[in-house]
Amino acid sequence: MKILYAGTPAVAVPPLVHLAERPDAEIVGVLTRTDAPVGRRRVLTPSPVAQEAERRGLPVLKANRVDAALTGRLRELGADVAAVVAYGALVPQEALEALPHGWVNLHFSLLPRWRGAAPVQRALMAGEAVAGASTFLLETGLDTGPVIATTTDPVRPEDTAGTVLDRLSRTAAPLLADSLRAVVDGTARPEPQRGEVTLAPKLTGEDARVRWEEPAAAVAARVRGVSPEPGAWTLLDGRRLKLGRVESRPDEHGLAPGECALRDGSVLVGTGAGAVRLTEVQPAGKKAMDAAAWMRGTGTAGVVLG
């Protein structure tokens, strides 16, 4: 089968690699977003998918929107079907109809839960114990198409959004390949989405700000969900303090929300119910450091985060 692959970030690289190395698949083109500024010097850099495709000698098309001209170029590639993994732009109806077997999207949630740009992040922030991935036929609606197949993955105690996405991008790659084959062969049986619909809009910087009035478990879930990007933060004396992993301590009491204390060598911060233990912090303009060392340097009394 001849495949058009559409994807942009690092999470879309493992499925691309899997398809490129699969004997029954031929990638005839890779669609990705245009080069973007990266780092403090804002150097224009190809997307991770573009870099992998170019390394493999695959034809690359770069565009931030799928218009009529691009649709014509995609049609000329002669693909049977398109695979989509976090491309980052909507695909209009004309383009969806340009390929004989349509477009198959790999989405990192158990649809219809967490439709949108940040499904794993939002799932972890909500405290869900199981993550997953779905393949579905792409429509013009936001992740609304009929589901072809799913896979589940239990969330581990040490997981962050980054680790779950990395794991799912690898374990779900064969699911995408098998779904593409079934669609092309005519054996796929897509089913309409059923169940509660929840949305997963792109994370903002404000989403990553810790709400100390929330219970300890919710604070820990928020930190896990926004790690590594955009990264959890709070305020100390009006300046941002970035937070590394935190541990929920629901049985720790006596601290007001945001109030810090050094107990038995650990930094605890009060929440709306219980406390959390800080493991690592990064003050503004400084490198990340052990939370206990930071606390000793700051002073052990009167430290309140907000």
C-alpha positions in Angstrom: 0.0 0.0 0.0 1.2 3.5 -0.8 1.0 5.9 2.1 1.0 9.7 2.6 2.3 10.3 6.1 1.3 13.6 7.9 2.9 14.5 11.2 5.1 17.0 12.9 6.3 16.6 16.5 8.6 13.9 18.0 5.7 11.8 19.1 4.9 11.3 15.4 8.3 9.9 14.6 8.0 6.3 15.9 4.9 5.5 13.8 6.7 7.0 10.7 9.7 4.7 11.4 7.4 1.7 11.9 5.6 2.3 8.6 8.9 3.0 6.7 10.3 -0.3 7.8 7.1 -2.4 7.2 7.5 -4.6 4.1 3.9 -4.1 2.9 4.0 -0.3 3.1 5.6 2.4 0.8 5.6 6.0 2.0 5.3 8.1 -1.1 5.4 11.4 0.7 5.6 13.1 4.1 3.5 16.2 5.0 4.7 18.2 7.9 4.6 21.8 9.2 7.1 24.4 8.0 10.4 24.9 9.9 9.9 26.7 13.2 12.1 28.8 15.5 13.7 26.7 18.2 15.8 27.6 21.3 16.9 30.9 22.7 18.4 32.0 19.4 15.2 31.1 17.6 16.9 29.1 14.8 14.6 27.9 12.1 14.6 24.1 12.5 12.8 21.3 10.5 10.2 19.4 12.5 11.2 16.1 14.0 9.2 14.3 11.4 10.8 16.3 8.6 14.3 15.4 9.9 13.5 11.7 10.1 11.9 11.7 6.6 14.9 13.5 5.1 17.3 11.1 6.8 15.4 8.3 5.1 15.3 10.0 1.7 11.5 10.4 1.7 9.8 13.2 -0.2 8.9 16.0 2.2 6.2 18.6 1.7 6.0 21.5 4.3 2.8 23.4 4.9 0.9 24.8 7.8 -2.5 24.6 6.0 -3.9 22.2 3.4 -5.2 24.4 0.6 -6.3 23.6 -3.0 -2.8 23.8 -4.4 -1.4 21.5 -1.8 -4.3 19.1 -2.3 -3.3 18.9 -5.9 0.2 18.0 -5.0 -0.9 15.4 -2.6 -3.1 13.8 -5.3 -0.2 13.6 -7.6 1.8 11.4 -5.1 -0.5 8.5 -5.9 -1.0 7.4 -2.3 -3.8 4.9 -1.5 -4.3 6.3 2.0 -3.0 8.9 4.4 -1.7 8.3 7.9 -2.0 11.3 10.3 -0.2 11.6 13.6 -0.3 15.1 15.2 0.1 17.0 11.9 -1.2 20.2 13.5 -3.6 21.5 10.9 -7.2 20.7 9.8 -7.7 18.8 6.6 -10.5 20.1 4.4 -13.1 17.9 2.8 -11.5 18.3 -0.7 -8.2 16.9 0.6 -10.0 14.1 2.5 -11.5 13.0 -0.8 -8.3 13.3 -2.7 -7.0 9.8 -1.7 -8.9 6.7 -2.6 -9.1 5.3 0.9 -9.2 8.5 2.9 -7.1 9.5 5.9 -6.5 7.5 9.1 -5.7 9.4 12.2 -3.8 8.0 15.2 -5.0 9.9 18.3 -3.6 9.4 21.8 -6.8 8.9 23.7 -9.7 6.5 23.9 -12.2 8.4 21.8 -14.6 10.1 22.3 -12.7 11.1 25.4 -10.2 13.8 25.1 -10.7 15.1 21.6 -8.2 17.8 20.8 -4.5 18.8 20.8 -3.5 17.6 24.3 -5.3 14.3 25.1 -2.7 12.7 27.3 -1.9 15.9 29.1 -5.6 16.5 29.9 -6.2 12.8 30.9 -3.4 12.9 33.4 -4.5 16.2 34.8 -7.9 14.7 35.3 -6.3 11.8 37.3 -7.3 9.1 34.9 -5.7 5.7 35.6 -5.7 4.4 32.0 -4.4 6.1 28.8 -4.8 4.8 25.3 -4.8 5.4 21.6 -7.4 5.2 18.8 -7.2 5.0 15.1 -10.2 6.6 13.2 -11.2 7.8 9.8 -10.5 11.5 9.6 -13.5 13.9 9.1 -13.6 17.6 9.0 -14.9 17.6 12.7 -12.4 17.6 15.6 -11.6 14.0 16.2 -15.1 12.9 15.5 -14.7 10.1 12.9 -15.6 6.5 13.3 -13.1 4.4 15.3 -11.2 1.6 13.6 -9.2 0.2 16.6 -8.0 1.1 20.1 -5.3 0.1 22.5 -5.0 0.8 26.3 -2.1 1.6 28.5 -2.2 1.8 32.3 -0.8 5.0 33.8 2.2 4.2 36.0 2.8 6.1 39.3 6.0 7.7 37.9 4.4 8.7 34.6 4.2 12.2 33.2 2.6 13.3 29.9 5.9 13.0 28.3 6.5 9.4 29.3 3.0 8.3 28.4 3.2 9.9 25.0 6.6 8.4 24.3 5.3 4.9 25.2 2.1 5.2 23.3 3.8 6.5 20.2 5.8 3.2 20.0 3.2 0.7 21.2 0.4 2.2 19.0 2.6 2.4 15.8 1.6 -1.2 14.8 -2.1 -0.3 15.5 -1.8 2.5 12.9 -0.1 0.2 10.3 -2.7 -2.5 10.8 -5.6 0.0 10.5 -4.2 1.4 7.3 -3.9 -2.1 5.8 -7.5 -3.0 6.9 -8.8 0.2 5.3 -7.0 -0.4 2.1 -8.0 -4.1 2.0 -11.6 -3.3 2.8 -11.7 -5.4 6.0 -11.9 -2.4 8.4 -15.2 -2.0 10.3 -15.1 1.5 11.7 -17.6 2.1 14.5 -19.2 5.5 15.4 -17.9 6.9 18.6 -19.9 6.2 21.7 -19.7 7.4 25.2 -19.0 10.7 27.0 -17.3 13.3 24.9 -14.5 15.3 26.6 -12.3 18.0 25.1 -8.5 18.4 25.3 -7.6 21.9 24.1 -3.9 22.8 23.7 -2.3 23.6 27.0 -1.6 27.2 28.0 0.9 28.6 30.4 -1.9 29.3 32.8 -2.9 25.6 32.7 0.5 24.8 34.1 0.2 27.1 37.1 -0.3 25.1 40.3 -3.5 25.8 42.2 -2.5 25.2 45.8 -6.1 25.3 47.0 -6.8 22.1 45.1 -6.3 18.7 46.9 -2.9 17.2 47.0 -3.8 14.5 44.4 -5.1 17.1 42.0 -1.9 19.2 42.4 0.2 16.2 41.7 -2.0 15.3 38.7 -1.7 18.8 37.2 2.1 18.7 37.5 2.3 15.3 35.8 0.0 16.4 33.0 2.0 19.5 32.1 5.4 17.8 32.3 7.7 18.3 30.5 5.8 21.0 28.5 4.9 23.7 29.3 6.2 22.7 32.8 4.5 23.3 36.1 5.1 26.6 37.9 4.1 28.8 40.8 5.0 32.2 42.2 7.4 33.1 44.9 7.7 36.8 45.8 6.2 37.6 42.4 8.7 35.6 40.4 8.1 32.2 38.7 9.4 29.1 40.3 9.3 26.0 38.1 8.5 22.7 39.7 9.8 19.2 38.9 8.0 16.1 40.0 5.9 16.3 43.1 4.5 13.5 45.4 1.1 13.6 46.9 1.1 13.4 50.7 -2.7 13.5 51.5 -2.1 12.5 55.2 0.3 15.5 55.9 -1.6 18.3 57.7 -1.0 21.6 59.3 0.1 23.6 56.3 -2.0 26.2 54.6 -2.3 26.1 50.8 1.1 27.1 49.3 2.8 27.2 52.7 6.2 25.4 52.6 7.9 23.5 55.4 11.1 21.4 55.7 10.2 18.1 57.4 12.5 15.2 57.8 14.7 16.5 55.0 11.8 16.9 52.6 10.1 20.1 51.3 6.3 19.9 51.8 3.8 22.3 50.5 0.3 22.6 51.8 -2.7 22.2 49.5 -6.5 22.3 49.9 -6.4 18.8 51.4 -3.0 17.3 52.5 0.3 18.3 51.1 2.8 17.5 48.3 6.5 16.9 48.5 8.7 18.9 46.1 11.6 17.0 44.6 13.2 19.7 42.3 12.6 23.4 41.7 14.1 25.9 39.3 14.1 29.6 40.4 13.9 32.3 37.8 17.2 32.7 36.0 18.8 29.7 37.7 19.3 26.0 37.0 17.1 23.3 38.4 18.1 22.2 41.9 17.2 19.8 44.7 14.1 21.2 46.5 15.6 20.7 50.0 18.8 22.5 49.1 16.7 25.3 47.6 14.6 25.5 50.8 17.7 25.7 53.0 19.1 28.5 50.9 15.8 30.4 50.9 15.1 30.1 54.6 12.9 27.6 56.3 10.3 30.0 57.6 7.6 32.1 55.9 8.0 30.6 52.4 4.6 30.7 50.7 4.0 29.8 47.1 1.1 31.3 45.1 
